[in-house]
Amino acid sequence: MTDEKQITEYAEKVWKLAKDSIIVRFRFFDAALAKYSFVAEPGTGRYLADGSRLIYDPLRLLNDYKEEASFPVRLLLHVLFHSILGHTYRLYDGKIKEEYWNIACDIAVENIILDMEIPEGGMLRDGEERMILARLKKWVPALTAQALYREFLVDGISKDSAKKYGELFAFDRHLSMVQVKEERELQLSQRDWEKIAERLKAELKSFSRDVMGGESILMNLKESTRKRYDYDAILNRFAVMNEEIRVNPDEFDYIYYTYGLNEYHNMPLIEPLEYVEEKKIREFVIAVDTSASVRGSMVESFLMRTYDILEKSAAFSDQELCVHILQCDSRVTSDIKIDSKAKLREVAANFQTRGFGATDFRPVFEYVDRLIRDGELKKLKGLIYFTDGYGIYPETAAAYDTLFVFNREDDFRAPVPGWAMKVIMEDEA
């Protein structure tokens, strides 16, 4: 037997010991550990997690194990949480600033592991990690990857801090965005890990008080399993069928057209159709709750993000546009009518809030219904209502699609009626 084979065998025994240590103390990880696999790549000197496997150098693992016996347990928990919390798969959307995201993910999982207080997973660098985590918690109370990423994205992070965080909190190399796109098909899909995460969340809710770090795990699971919506797809629901005056590429045959030009001295054999039926967003209403807890930069951010999505959307018409932006609390305090993309952007960038009273959603729906009756809105398909959610909902369903947009998740507000959609507005994370 070659030395390389022996080293790999010893490394496999180390992984088995690490898995057993985790399952004995936290049996709810059994499903996740059963799905996770290890791939030995001798001579690479690296640990690379790809979402379903840990690709590792056996000799390096044994050396790290010799230096700190707790290292394999710590590394395994680290990469396992990355997969359970869907950190790798968030790179697929291509919107993530990779450096910030990787640092945020590493800090989030290390915070969970330290909260779990595992004797077998303790390491010499834990003291310094805890000091940095305590400092981060002063301005990011919920240390989830998403919350940390948003903080780094808004305020930035110095090169020295990024280097320090990398040295302390990173245990494995993360796939780059390019590698994610080019990587061979993963053994476990994002949906597979979502199912594992949901099962883990259900089990933890039953006995989280008996598990050290259970609350940290649940907080991160809740953030990672929160349903996310495609704003563009939702806004397409607000579109109505209309004729656009332009060439219809589906019905226009260029072969016959160019044949006529060649054979009949610049006389086309057929004329292109000058219209095509398409679904376009022409009319919708944006209602902005200006109660005391929703104001300032929060509203401006919502309006600018909505504008950016609409501007990039192929379904957003630039003809016959009719958008009403309402300000409201317990009543409608302002109605700004928009008839062009340029004006929508101008209003979004220079929005002045007014009101700041209590919240009641019903006056907005009554006002919009009146606009429909008066003929001001003829083909309204949707209403977007930005709010903190603390208000009185209408008892009856609206005749148009309604989207309630919240600035953050909140377990204490009343549930959204079944006839409306709910979206949490978040940053690119």
Secondary structure, 3 states (H helix, E strand, C coil): CCHHHHHHHHHHHHHHHHHHHHHHHCHHHHHHHHHCEEEECCCCCCEEECCCEEEECHHHHHHHHHHCCCHHHHHHHHHHHHHHCCCCHHHHHCCCCHHHHHHHHHHHHHHHHHHHCCHHHCCCCHHHHHHHHHHHCCCCCCCCHHHHHHHHHHHCCCHHHHHHHHHHHCCCEECCHHHHHHCCCCCCCHHHHHHHHHHHHHHHHHHHHHCCCHHHHHHHHHHHHCCCCCHHHHHHCCCEEEEECCCCCCCCCHHHHHHHHHHCCCCCCCCCCCCEEEEEECEEEEEEECCCCCCCHHHHHHHHHHHHHHHHCCCECCCCCEEEEEEECCCEEEEEEECCHHHHHHHHHCCCCCCCCCCCCHHHHHHHHHHHHCCCCCCCCEEEEEECCCCCCCCCCCCCEEEEEECCCCCCCCCCCCCCEEEECCCCC
